């Protein structure tokens, strides 16, 4: 593997981990500080105007928010069962119109073929955004270690699962008021995955 590919994969892993951190658990002061630190480091630009604009908007939203504000956004979007603004982070919700739809069955078969499964401690289904990011990060790391050709699988996870859930969440969160941080965070995720999609020819997706 050449240095250019290694650098690209390293940058991809950083951005996937960054996106993941907004959705894996309640925000904390440590997370808030980490987000701002990384956004400062990315301030010189990523080479993608849509992503740079989304990152700047996220930095502005975080800088203007206290930790408790971000925690309240997270609670209303992902934890409060009675919230009218609750968002489902499952790809089958957006692909099939329900949780545990047929797309989840196809995803499980793909993961089985790859000998991948979730930890017992991870209680959500495999089409949860956080688990999908974990799968993609694993594939990127495996490709780097073994120089294996798994771009087709990466393309499938991206197009068939990650993009639907991110774009579905963006459509839900986008019009909401008083959710400035998560509105900006999902825009960063959408811009990043749009950039990711350019890495794979359409024939790679299965």
Protein Blocks (a to p, Z undefined) as FASTA:
>chain_A
ZZklmmmmmmmmmmmmmmmmmmmpccdfklmmmmmmmmmmmmnoghiaklmmmmmmmmmm
mmmpcfklmmmmmmmmmmmmmbckbccfbfklmmnopahiaklmmmmmmmmmnopacdfk
lmbdfkbfklmmmmmmmmmmmmmmnopafklmmmmmmmmmmmmmmmmmmmmmmmpghilm
mmmmmmmmmmmmmmmmmmpcfklpZZ
